[in-house]
Amino acid sequence: MLQAYQQSQAIPGMQVAASLRGQLIVSEGLGYADVARQLPVTTTTRFRVGSVSKALTSVALVQLAASRRLDLDAPVQRYVPGFPTASAPITARELAGHLGGIRHYRPGDTHDTQHPEHYQTATQALAVFQNDPLVAEPGTQFFYSSFGWNLLGAVIESAASEPFLHYMQRAVWQPLGMAHTGADRADSLLPDRSQLYGKGSRLAFADDVSFKYPSGGLLSTAEDLVKYGNALLGKGFLTRAQARQLFTSQTTRDGHSTHYGMGWRLTTTRSGHRLYWHEGLVNGGSASLLLYPDDELVVAVLANSRQGATLDVKSLGDVLLSCK
């Protein structure tokens, strides 16, 4: 299925992994990580995951809340005092559910001519948007915002008393054995990273994504993402209460469900199975991470072009379930 899709869409390289009841059942690379050098995608090739970064960042929020270092319902200025005060308080919980009223990207926002700086911390990167007006009163509208998640990165830095990337490495990726997950750093040589492609096999521009590590600037592999999904569905890494915070839909102030928890979209498949998931679409990459809690199934699909995200990955889980 994936090989036919990869070839029909002229996607240079893809990667897929899936586990059932905690056991890896699929892991393979398709196509090329570097077309010009004919380097194939392997299971350790690292891809840009785009907004799947939000799902990876989400666990830090419940960890810090559990240790009482972060109050999810306090104004963000408690942790980022330099962030401008809005007409109404904005909380970390609202930001995590895209209810904070922070704007999303505008045309040109993701091009490096707009952000030529390399930011060392999430707090530094707030300069990109912090003085812009809100697009809605906090709590009143679901408005998807990557910049809202960048603000959460700064909140995490303050609550944890260390840079965002350091915390994630120490508290999440290293304990879970996610050896191929981290920032897509423009200031470092990154082993095993796929080239970035536009449509077909045209190389995409290698932009600096340091302004959005918490929301869309991470690299990973399909196997690492499956490890992460299993940790969230299993026992030992999170408590049931912590997992419930991630996977319970938030509501607007007037009571409408957003079908979005804290960094996770919430839906059901065509066959009626619960599905927690997130997609990522970024220059030179695309990704999907799907968790089926009723079946203990986790699926991750990555590609080194934007076209990979157009796959109907929700049906992919049903196909795997029908074969179990």
Sequence and secondary structure as in RCSB ss.txt:
>XXXX:A:sequence
MLQAYQQSQAIPGMQVAASLRGQLIVSEGLGYADVARQLPVTTTTRFRVGSVSKALTSVALVQLAASRRLDLDAP
VQRYVPGFPTASAPITARELAGHLGGIRHYRPGDTHDTQHPEHYQTATQALAVFQNDPLVAEPGTQFFYSSFGWN
LLGAVIESAASEPFLHYMQRAVWQPLGMAHTGADRADSLLPDRSQLYGKGSRLAFADDVSFKYPSGGLLSTAEDL
VKYGNALLGKGFLTRAQARQLFTSQTTRDGHSTHYGMGWRLTTTRSGHRLYWHEGLVNGGSASLLLYPDDELVVA
VLANSRQGATLDVKSLGDVLLSCK
>XXXX:A:secstr
 HHHHHHHTT SEEEEEEEETTEEEEEEEEEEEETTTTEE  TT BEE TTHHHHHHHHHHHHHHHTTS  TTSB
GGGT TTS   SS  BHHHHHTT S      TTTTSTTT  S  SSTTGGGGGTTTS  SS TTT     HHHHH
HHHHHHHHHHTS HHHHHIIIIITTTT TT EE  TTS  TTB   B STT B      GGGHHHH EEE HHHH
HHHHHHHHSSSSS HHHHHHHTS  B TTS B SB SS EEEE TTS EEEEEEEEETTEEEEEEEETTTTEEEE
EEESSGGGGGS HHHHHHHHHHT 
